[in-house]
Amino acid sequence: MTAKIASGKGFIAALDQSGGSTPKALLGYGIEESAYSGDDEMFGLIHQMRSRIITSPAFTGEKVLGAILFEKTMDGTVDGKPTPAALIERGVVPFIKIDKGLEAEANGVQMMKPMPDLDALLSRAKGLGVFGTKERSVINLANREGIAAIVKQQFEVAQQVRAGGLMPIIEPEVNIKSPERAQADQILLEEILKALDALPEGEQVMLKLSLPEKSGLFDPLVDHPKVLRVVALSGGFKRPEACVELAKNRGVIASFSRALLEDLRHQMSDEEFNASLASAIDEIYEASVDKVPA
């Protein structure tokens, strides 16, 4: 799995919408809020959508290197098998989202909420064959103190994840609507490089970053020996725009959620659904693999 993620051609699918973002994801999929009542029904519907994606003929390890799961998805089944096992069977490396959401903004950033049960979750995930984790925080302004605090927290959680035997994906997302986006990107780069240099020799992490305003800015991270892979989130860009921006960044592959799912609808026939998903996968794969000069 490490070799596949390190050097495989393809991208990582983000199928990890949580409680807060699920209603929006379902609405995009063509299911109104009036169609379900309560969390159990809501999560049941989103699980059906994810199962439909995972079992689609287009969703294989040939172009999809990995998939990030929500905890409930990890604990569920696809085709009668635990979801991570169903992914592994298709050649797709399973990851799990571990953060519990965001704190209120302070110093221009939103830190992660505490994760008191993290060790137990890591142990359960490892037992199910999960390879890695993902944890997200958000940067809204170019405040060095705030960004340094986010990077410190992310690397502390990553250390706990490594100790649990899993590969951490660190995700300090720069809000692409930030009025200080370019400066925030630059400060984040500097703070991550400091944290990487402080990691013990032989240790590696993955990075999931917003597409930078200045293409190629994250080249030093792509080339860093302590970084297994740099992946990018779509961050609110529609797929065509996200793919154009991604293709300008050498060595960075996609880890898209909305941009992957935006054309899929609950009402589609299986044939239409599979064709639409295959088209999205091809477009994102292309931008991850075939780079253009910035």
TORKOL-4160 file (C-alpha; in steps of 0.2 Angstrom, whole numbers, padded with zeros to 4 digits, m for minus):
294
<pt num="1" X="0000" Y="0000" Z="0000"/>
<pt num="2" X="0014" Y="0012" Z="0004"/>
<pt num="3" X="0022" Y="0009" Z="m0013"/>
<pt num="4" X="0006" Y="0011" Z="m0022"/>
<pt num="5" X="0002" Y="0028" Z="m0013"/>
<pt num="6" X="0020" Y="0034" Z="m0015"/>
<pt num="7" X="0022" Y="0031" Z="m0033"/>
<pt num="8" X="0006" Y="0025" Z="m0041"/>
<pt num="9" X="m0003" Y="0034" Z="m0055"/>
<pt num="10" X="m0020" Y="0041" Z="m0050"/>
<pt num="11" X="m0028" Y="0050" Z="m0036"/>
<pt num="12" X="m0037" Y="0048" Z="m0019"/>
<pt num="13" X="m0056" Y="0049" Z="m0018"/>
<pt num="14" X="m0063" Y="0058" Z="m0003"/>
<pt num="15" X="m0079" Y="0050" Z="0002"/>
<pt num="16" X="m0078" Y="0056" Z="0020"/>
<pt num="17" X="m0093" Y="0069" Z="0021"/>
<pt num="18" X="m0097" Y="0070" Z="0040"/>
<pt num="19" X="m0113" Y="0074" Z="0049"/>
<pt num="20" X="m0111" Y="0093" Z="0045"/>
<pt num="21" X="m0108" Y="0091" Z="0027"/>
<pt num="22" X="m0119" Y="0076" Z="0023"/>
<pt num="23" X="m0136" Y="0085" Z="0020"/>
<pt num="24" X="m0127" Y="0096" Z="0007"/>
<pt num="25" X="m0119" Y="0081" Z="m0001"/>
<pt num="26" X="m0136" Y="0072" Z="m0002"/>
<pt num="27" X="m0144" Y="0087" Z="m0009"/>
<pt num="28" X="m0131" Y="0088" Z="m0023"/>
<pt num="29" X="m0134" Y="0070" Z="m0026"/>
<pt num="30" X="m0153" Y="0074" Z="m0029"/>
<pt num="31" X="m0160" Y="0069" Z="m0012"/>
<pt num="32" X="m0170" Y="0083" Z="m0003"/>
<pt num="33" X="m0169" Y="0084" Z="0016"/>
<pt num="34" X="m0188" Y="0080" Z="0017"/>
<pt num="35" X="m0183" Y="0062" Z="0010"/>
<pt num="36" X="m0176" Y="0057" Z="0027"/>
<pt num="37" X="m0179" Y="0060" Z="0045"/>
<pt num="38" X="m0165" Y="0059" Z="0058"/>
<pt num="39" X="m0147" Y="0055" Z="0057"/>
<pt num="40" X="m0149" Y="0036" Z="0055"/>
<pt num="41" X="m0159" Y="0038" Z="0039"/>
<pt num="42" X="m0147" Y="0052" Z="0033"/>
<pt num="43" X="m0132" Y="0041" Z="0035"/>
<pt num="44" X="m0140" Y="0026" Z="0027"/>
<pt num="45" X="m0144" Y="0036" Z="0011"/>
<pt num="46" X="m0126" Y="0043" Z="0010"/>
<pt num="47" X="m0119" Y="0025" Z="0013"/>
<pt num="48" X="m0130" Y="0019" Z="m0001"/>
<pt num="49" X="m0122" Y="0033" Z="m0012"/>
<pt num="50" X="m0104" Y="0028" Z="m0007"/>
<pt num="51" X="m0108" Y="0009" Z="m0010"/>
<pt num="52" X="m0114" Y="0014" Z="m0027"/>
<pt num="53" X="m0098" Y="0023" Z="m0031"/>
<pt num="54" X="m0086" Y="0010" Z="m0023"/>
<pt num="55" X="m0095" Y="m0005" Z="m0033"/>
<pt num="56" X="m0095" Y="0005" Z="m0049"/>
<pt num="57" X="m0085" Y="m0003" Z="m0063"/>
<pt num="58" X="m0075" Y="0013" Z="m0065"/>
<pt num="59" X="m0070" Y="0014" Z="m0047"/>
<pt num="60" X="m0054" Y="0003" Z="m0047"/>
<pt num="61" X="m0036" Y="0004" Z="m0042"/>
<pt num="62" X="m0031" Y="0007" Z="m0060"/>
<pt num="63" X="m0035" Y="0026" Z="m0058"/>
<pt num="64" X="m0041" Y="0028" Z="m0040"/>
<pt num="65" X="m0026" Y="0025" Z="m0028"/>
<pt num="66" X="m0035" Y="0027" Z="m0012"/>
<pt num="67" X="m0052" Y="0032" Z="m0004"/>
<pt num="68" X="m0055" Y="0042" Z="0012"/>
<pt num="69" X="m0069" Y="0035" Z="0022"/>
<pt num="70" X="m0080" Y="0043" Z="0036"/>
<pt num="71" X="m0080" Y="0032" Z="0052"/>
<pt num="72" X="m0098" Y="0026" Z="0049"/>
<pt num="73" X="m0093" Y="0021" Z="0032"/>
<pt num="74" X="m0078" Y="0011" Z="0038"/>
<pt num="75" X="m0089" Y="0002" Z="0050"/>
<pt num="76" X="m0102" Y="m0002" Z="0037"/>
<pt num="77" X="m0102" Y="m0015" Z="0023"/>
<pt num="78" X="m0101" Y="m0014" Z="0004"/>
<pt num="79" X="m0107" Y="m0030" Z="m0005"/>
<pt num="80" X="m0108" Y="m0039" Z="0011"/>
<pt num="81" X="m0089" Y="m0036" Z="0016"/>
<pt num="82" X="m0082" Y="m0023" Z="0028"/>
<pt num="83" X="m0080" Y="m0007" Z="0018"/>
<pt num="84" X="m0061" Y="m0007" Z="0019"/>
<pt num="85" X="m0060" Y="m0025" Z="0013"/>
<pt num="86" X="m0071" Y="m0021" Z="m0002"/>
<pt num="87" X="m0059" Y="m0006" Z="m0007"/>
<pt num="88" X="m0044" Y="m0017" Z="m0005"/>
<pt num="89" X="m0052" Y="m0030" Z="m0016"/>
<pt num="90" X="m0054" Y="m0017" Z="m0029"/>
<pt num="91" X="m0035" Y="m0011" Z="m0028"/>
<pt num="92" X="m0040" Y="0005" Z="m0018"/>
<pt num="93" X="m0031" Y="0009" Z="m0002"/>
<pt num="94" X="m0042" Y="0014" Z="0012"/>
<pt num="95" X="m0040" Y="0029" Z="0023"/>
<pt num="96" X="m0051" Y="0036" Z="0037"/>
<pt num="97" X="m0056" Y="0054" Z="0042"/>
<pt num="98" X="m0052" Y="0055" Z="0061"/>
<pt num="99" X="m0055" Y="0073" Z="0066"/>
<pt num="100" X="m0071" Y="0078" Z="0075"/>
<pt num="101" X="m0074" Y="0095" Z="0067"/>
<pt num="102" X="m0067" Y="0112" Z="0070"/>
<pt num="103" X="m0066" Y="0124" Z="0084"/>
<pt num="104" X="m0072" Y="0142" Z="0082"/>
<pt num="105" X="m0060" Y="0154" Z="0073"/>
<pt num="106" X="m0046" Y="0162" Z="0083"/>
<pt num="107" X="m0030" Y="0170" Z="0075"/>
<pt num="108" X="m0038" Y="0168" Z="0058"/>
<pt num="109" X="m0039" Y="0149" Z="0059"/>
<pt num="110" X="m0050" Y="0135" Z="0065"/>
<pt num="111" X="m0041" Y="0121" Z="0075"/>
<pt num="112" X="m0047" Y="0104" Z="0076"/>
<pt num="113" X="m0058" Y="0099" Z="0091"/>
<pt num="114" X="m0051" Y="0087" Z="0104"/>
<pt num="115" X="m0051" Y="0068" Z="0099"/>
<pt num="116" X="m0052" Y="0059" Z="0116"/>
<pt num="117" X="m0055" Y="0042" Z="0108"/>
<pt num="118" X="m0042" Y="0043" Z="0094"/>
<pt num="119" X="m0032" Y="0028" Z="0100"/>
<pt num="120" X="m0047" Y="0016" Z="0100"/>
<pt num="121" X="m0052" Y="0022" Z="0083"/>
<pt num="122" X="m0034" Y="0020" Z="0076"/>
<pt num="123" X="m0034" Y="0002" Z="0083"/>
<pt num="124" X="m0051" Y="m0002" Z="0076"/>
<pt num="125" X="m0046" Y="0005" Z="0059"/>
<pt num="126" X="m0030" Y="m0004" Z="0059"/>
<pt num="127" X="m0039" Y="m0020" Z="0063"/>
<pt num="128" X="m0050" Y="m0017" Z="0047"/>
<pt num="129" X="m0035" Y="m0015" Z="0036"/>
<pt num="130" X="m0036" Y="0004" Z="0035"/>
<pt num="131" X="m0019" Y="0011" Z="0029"/>
<pt num="132" X="m0020" Y="0029" Z="0034"/>
<pt num="133" X="m0030" Y="0043" Z="0042"/>
<pt num="134" X="m0035" Y="0061" Z="0037"/>
<pt num="135" X="m0037" Y="0076" Z="0049"/>
<pt num="136" X="m0043" Y="0093" Z="0043"/>
<pt num="137" X="m0041" Y="0111" Z="0050"/>
<pt num="138" X="m0044" Y="0127" Z="0041"/>
<pt num="139" X="m0034" Y="0143" Z="0038"/>
<pt num="140" X="m0044" Y="0159" Z="0034"/>
<pt num="141" X="m0031" Y="0172" Z="0036"/>
<pt num="142" X="m0012" Y="0174" Z="0034"/>
<pt num="143" X="m0009" Y="0175" Z="0053"/>
<pt num="144" X="0008" Y="0167" Z="0057"/>
<pt num="145" X="0003" Y="0163" Z="0075"/>
<pt num="146" X="m0013" Y="0154" Z="0070"/>
<pt num="147" X="m0005" Y="0145" Z="0055"/>
<pt num="148" X="0010" Y="0139" Z="0066"/>
<pt num="149" X="m0003" Y="0133" Z="0080"/>
<pt num="150" X="m0012" Y="0123" Z="0066"/>
<pt num="151" X="0003" Y="0115" Z="0060"/>
<pt num="152" X="0009" Y="0111" Z="0077"/>
<pt num="153" X="m0008" Y="0102" Z="0081"/>
<pt num="154" X="m0008" Y="0093" Z="0065"/>
<pt num="155" X="0010" Y="0086" Z="0067"/>
<pt num="156" X="0006" Y="0081" Z="0085"/>
<pt num="157" X="m0010" Y="0071" Z="0079"/>
<pt num="158" X="0001" Y="0064" Z="0065"/>
<pt num="159" X="0013" Y="0057" Z="0078"/>
<pt num="160" X="m0001" Y="0049" Z="0088"/>
<pt num="161" X="m0007" Y="0041" Z="0071"/>
<pt num="162" X="0010" Y="0035" Z="0067"/>
<pt num="163" X="0012" Y="0027" Z="0084"/>
<pt num="164" X="m0005" Y="0018" Z="0080"/>
<pt num="165" X="0003" Y="0010" Z="0065"/>
<pt num="166" X="m0006" Y="0021" Z="0052"/>
<pt num="167" X="0000" Y="0034" Z="0039"/>
<pt num="168" X="m0007" Y="0052" Z="0043"/>
<pt num="169" X="m0013" Y="0064" Z="0030"/>
<pt num="170" X="m0011" Y="0081" Z="0037"/>
<pt num="171" X="m0024" Y="0093" Z="0030"/>
<pt num="172" X="m0022" Y="0112" Z="0035"/>
<pt num="173" X="m0034" Y="0119" Z="0022"/>
<pt num="174" X="m0032" Y="0136" Z="0016"/>
<pt num="175" X="m0049" Y="0144" Z="0012"/>
<pt num="176" X="m0048" Y="0148" Z="m0007"/>
<pt num="177" X="m0060" Y="0162" Z="m0004"/>
<pt num="178" X="m0047" Y="0170" Z="0009"/>
<pt num="179" X="m0043" Y="0188" Z="0004"/>
<pt num="180" X="m0025" Y="0184" Z="0010"/>
<pt num="181" X="m0024" Y="0167" Z="0001"/>
<pt num="182" X="m0007" Y="0169" Z="m0007"/>
<pt num="183" X="0001" Y="0175" Z="0009"/>
<pt num="184" X="m0007" Y="0161" Z="0019"/>
<pt num="185" X="0000" Y="0148" Z="0007"/>
<pt num="186" X="0017" Y="0155" Z="0009"/>
<pt num="187" X="0017" Y="0155" Z="0028"/>
<pt num="188" X="0009" Y="0137" Z="0028"/>
<pt num="189" X="0024" Y="0131" Z="0017"/>
<pt num="190" X="0037" Y="0139" Z="0029"/>
<pt num="191" X="0028" Y="0131" Z="0044"/>
<pt num="192" X="0026" Y="0114" Z="0037"/>
<pt num="193" X="0045" Y="0114" Z="0031"/>
<pt num="194" X="0050" Y="0118" Z="0049"/>
<pt num="195" X="0039" Y="0104" Z="0056"/>
<pt num="196" X="0045" Y="0091" Z="0043"/>
<pt num="197" X="0063" Y="0095" Z="0047"/>
<pt num="198" X="0060" Y="0092" Z="0065"/>
<pt num="199" X="0052" Y="0074" Z="0061"/>
<pt num="200" X="0064" Y="0060" Z="0066"/>
<pt num="201" X="0074" Y="0052" Z="0051"/>
<pt num="202" X="0064" Y="0039" Z="0042"/>
<pt num="203" X="0047" Y="0045" Z="0047"/>
<pt num="204" X="0035" Y="0051" Z="0034"/>
<pt num="205" X="0018" Y="0060" Z="0033"/>
<pt num="206" X="0006" Y="0064" Z="0018"/>
<pt num="207" X="0000" Y="0082" Z="0015"/>
<pt num="208" X="m0017" Y="0087" Z="0009"/>
<pt num="209" X="m0017" Y="0105" Z="0004"/>
<pt num="210" X="m0028" Y="0118" Z="m0005"/>
<pt num="211" X="m0022" Y="0121" Z="m0023"/>
<pt num="212" X="m0010" Y="0136" Z="m0021"/>
<pt num="213" X="m0013" Y="0153" Z="m0029"/>
<pt num="214" X="0005" Y="0152" Z="m0036"/>
<pt num="215" X="0007" Y="0136" Z="m0045"/>
<pt num="216" X="0022" Y="0126" Z="m0041"/>
<pt num="217" X="0023" Y="0134" Z="m0023"/>
<pt num="218" X="0023" Y="0117" Z="m0015"/>
<pt num="219" X="0037" Y="0109" Z="m0025"/>
<pt num="220" X="0048" Y="0109" Z="m0010"/>
<pt num="221" X="0035" Y="0098" Z="m0001"/>
<pt num="222" X="0033" Y="0086" Z="m0016"/>
<pt num="223" X="0052" Y="0084" Z="m0016"/>
<pt num="224" X="0054" Y="0082" Z="0003"/>
<pt num="225" X="0060" Y="0065" Z="0009"/>
<pt num="226" X="0049" Y="0065" Z="0024"/>
<pt num="227" X="0033" Y="0067" Z="0013"/>
<pt num="228" X="0026" Y="0051" Z="0006"/>
<pt num="229" X="0014" Y="0061" Z="m0006"/>
<pt num="230" X="0006" Y="0078" Z="m0008"/>
<pt num="231" X="m0013" Y="0078" Z="m0013"/>
<pt num="232" X="m0024" Y="0092" Z="m0016"/>
<pt num="233" X="m0042" Y="0096" Z="m0011"/>
<pt num="234" X="m0054" Y="0105" Z="m0023"/>
<pt num="235" X="m0059" Y="0117" Z="m0010"/>
<pt num="236" X="m0075" Y="0123" Z="m0018"/>
<pt num="237" X="m0068" Y="0124" Z="m0036"/>
<pt num="238" X="m0079" Y="0115" Z="m0048"/>
<pt num="239" X="m0071" Y="0100" Z="m0056"/>
<pt num="240" X="m0065" Y="0109" Z="m0073"/>
<pt num="241" X="m0057" Y="0123" Z="m0064"/>
<pt num="242" X="m0050" Y="0112" Z="m0050"/>
<pt num="243" X="m0042" Y="0100" Z="m0064"/>
<pt num="244" X="m0034" Y="0115" Z="m0073"/>
<pt num="245" X="m0026" Y="0121" Z="m0057"/>
<pt num="246" X="m0021" Y="0104" Z="m0052"/>
<pt num="247" X="m0012" Y="0100" Z="m0068"/>
<pt num="248" X="m0001" Y="0116" Z="m0065"/>
<pt num="249" X="0006" Y="0108" Z="m0049"/>
<pt num="250" X="0020" Y="0095" Z="m0052"/>
<pt num="251" X="0019" Y="0079" Z="m0042"/>
<pt num="252" X="0003" Y="0084" Z="m0033"/>
<pt num="253" X="m0012" Y="0072" Z="m0036"/>
<pt num="254" X="m0030" Y="0075" Z="m0032"/>
<pt num="255" X="m0040" Y="0071" Z="m0017"/>
<pt num="256" X="m0057" Y="0078" Z="m0022"/>
<pt num="257" X="m0074" Y="0076" Z="m0014"/>
<pt num="258" X="m0087" Y="0088" Z="m0021"/>
<pt num="259" X="m0077" Y="0089" Z="m0038"/>
<pt num="260" X="m0078" Y="0070" Z="m0040"/>
<pt num="261" X="m0096" Y="0069" Z="m0035"/>
<pt num="262" X="m0104" Y="0084" Z="m0043"/>
<pt num="263" X="m0112" Y="0076" Z="m0058"/>
<pt num="264" X="m0119" Y="0061" Z="m0049"/>
<pt num="265" X="m0138" Y="0059" Z="m0046"/>
<pt num="266" X="m0148" Y="0047" Z="m0036"/>
<pt num="267" X="m0161" Y="0046" Z="m0050"/>
<pt num="268" X="m0148" Y="0040" Z="m0063"/>
<pt num="269" X="m0149" Y="0023" Z="m0070"/>
<pt num="270" X="m0134" Y="0012" Z="m0066"/>
<pt num="271" X="m0128" Y="0014" Z="m0084"/>
<pt num="272" X="m0129" Y="0033" Z="m0083"/>
<pt num="273" X="m0121" Y="0034" Z="m0065"/>
<pt num="274" X="m0107" Y="0023" Z="m0070"/>
<pt num="275" X="m0103" Y="0033" Z="m0086"/>
<pt num="276" X="m0104" Y="0049" Z="m0077"/>
<pt num="277" X="m0092" Y="0043" Z="m0063"/>
<pt num="278" X="m0080" Y="0036" Z="m0076"/>
<pt num="279" X="m0080" Y="0053" Z="m0085"/>
<pt num="280" X="m0076" Y="0062" Z="m0068"/>
<pt num="281" X="m0063" Y="0049" Z="m0064"/>
<pt num="282" X="m0054" Y="0051" Z="m0081"/>
<pt num="283" X="m0054" Y="0070" Z="m0080"/>
<pt num="284" X="m0046" Y="0070" Z="m0062"/>
<pt num="285" X="m0034" Y="0056" Z="m0066"/>
<pt num="286" X="m0028" Y="0066" Z="m0081"/>
<pt num="287" X="m0025" Y="0081" Z="m0071"/>
<pt num="288" X="m0016" Y="0071" Z="m0057"/>
<pt num="289" X="m0005" Y="0062" Z="m0070"/>
<pt num="290" X="m0002" Y="0073" Z="m0085"/>
<pt num="291" X="0005" Y="0090" Z="m0079"/>
<pt num="292" X="0006" Y="0106" Z="m0089"/>
<pt num="293" X="0018" Y="0121" Z="m0087"/>
<pt num="294" X="0011" Y="0133" Z="m0075"/>
